[in-house]
Amino acid sequence: MKEIPFFATPAAFAMRVGQLATTIYEQMDGCLAAQGVRLPGYTTSIVQTIYHDGPQSISDLAGRLRLSHQLASQRVQWLVREGFATVASGAEDRRTRIVRLTRAGRLEGDKLQRFLPLIEKAYRDLFDQVGLDLHDAVVRASAALADQPLTSRFERLGTPLAGGVGAR
């Protein structure tokens, strides 16, 4: 099989991060199920947020979790379909959709609270194995990109993007 140019270099970083996220979610789903949690990993941040901070709009969830509105809405739809959450119009603005956990959703949230210390230990073991606190590194990388986006890094390195900022 022919080597694809740049796949073995940092140029493929976004692809590798996406692959890692997919692997983590797939493996976490098995761990959640083994602990009796019926939530898929990709919904846990939404459940955790509502569990601790109460009902919220889909827009607020998306903003807080740094998800697109569409992705947050899809994850909420899964929770609603499975009976873990409800969505209703807001009292002040009928266009706002407020997400609440159902009784079943709160029970899953309770199970999730017992699971989180276990997954934290497993991640710490992984970080020890690779010799890097990946959580801390990702948080710092996100902050660095917020402070100085890739486009400005191109400019600083003397390689402006063709067509200007935001060109594809």
N, C-alpha and C positions, 0 to 999 in steps of 0.2 A: 504494500500500500504506500502511495506517495505521501511524503511529509507535506503538510499544509504550511505555507510560509507564515511565520510569526506565532503559530499556535503554542510553541514551546518558549515563548518570551512574555514579558510583561504586557505586550500589546494585546494579549488574550486575557488580561486580568478580569474584565467584566464577565466574559464567558465563564472563566474558572469560578468566580464568586457565585454566579448563577447556578453552576453545576454543584457547588458545595451546598448552597441553600436547598437545592432539590434533594440532595443526599440527606441532609440534616432533617428536612421535613419528612422524608420517607422513613428514616430510621426512628424519628421521634414518634411518628404515628404508631409504630409497633410498641414502643415503650409506653405510650399513653394507654393503648389498648390493654397491655399486660397489667397495668395498674387500675384497670376498670374505668378509665376515662373514655367516654364515647366521642369526644371532640377530636377532629383532625388538628394537627399542629398549626396549620395556617389560620385557624379561628381562635387560638388561645389568647392572642394579644387583645382581641376585641372582647372576649369574655372577661379576661383579667381587668381590663379598663372599666367595663360596666360593673363588674363585681365590686370593685373598690370605689369607684366614683359615681355610681348610680347611672340612671338613664341619660342617654346622650343622643344628639342628632348624628346621622350618618356623616354629615360634613365635619362635625367636631371630632368624631372618631378618625376619619380620614386624615384630618390635619394633625391630630395628636400622634397618630401612629405613622405619619408620613407615607400614607398610601394614597393612590388615586381614589377619587370619589367612586369611580366605577368598581375598582377592586374591593373597596370597603363595602359597597353595596352588594356585590356578589357574595362576599363572606357572610354578611348579615342575612342575605336571602337563604343561605345554607342553614344558618342557625334557626331561622324562622321555619323553614321547611321541616326541620327535624324536631321542632317543638321546644327549642332552647331559648328562643327570644320572640318578642312581638315587636311590631312596628306600627306606630300610630301617628297621626298628624299632631303637630305641636299645638298647645293651647293658644299661644300668642300669634303664631304664624302657621296657618294650615298647610303651607307648602313644605314646612320643615317636618322631616320624618324622625321621630324619636324612637330609639331602640331601648327595650327593656328586657331583662332576663325573666324567663318564666320560672316557676318553681323548679322544673326540671333543669333549667339553665343554672339556677343558683346551686342545685345539688352537684352539677358538673363543675361549677366554680369551686365548690368545697373540695371536690376530689383533686382539682387542679392545684389548689393550695398545698395539698399533701405531696403532689408530684413535683412541683417546682424545686424544692430543695434537692431532690434526687437527680434531676436533670442538671442542676447547677454543679453537683459533685462530678457527674459524668463529663460535663464540659471542662471542668478544672483538670480532670484526668487527661482529657484530650489535649488541652493547652500545655500541660506538663510534658506530654509525649512529643509535641511538636516544638516545644521550647519557646512558645510565644502566647501571650494572653490575647487570643484572637478577638475577644469581645472588646477589650481595651483598644486594640489596634483598629478595629472597625469604627469604633466611636471617634477615635482621633482622626482617622481618614475622612469620615463624614464631616467633621468640623473643619478640617483643612480644605475640603472641596467646597464647603459653604463659604469659607473665607476667601478662597482663591480657586474658582472653577477651572475646569480643564481648558476652556477657551483662553483664559488669561495666562495659563501656563504655556500654551502654544506661543502666545505673543511674547512672553518673557523669555522664552527659549529662542526667539528670533525666527519662528516658523508659523507666521499667521495663517489662519485657515483661508482657503480660497473662497471668495464671496463674502468674507467678513464673519463677524461673530454669529454663531448659531448655524453656520453652513453645514451641510451634510455631505 
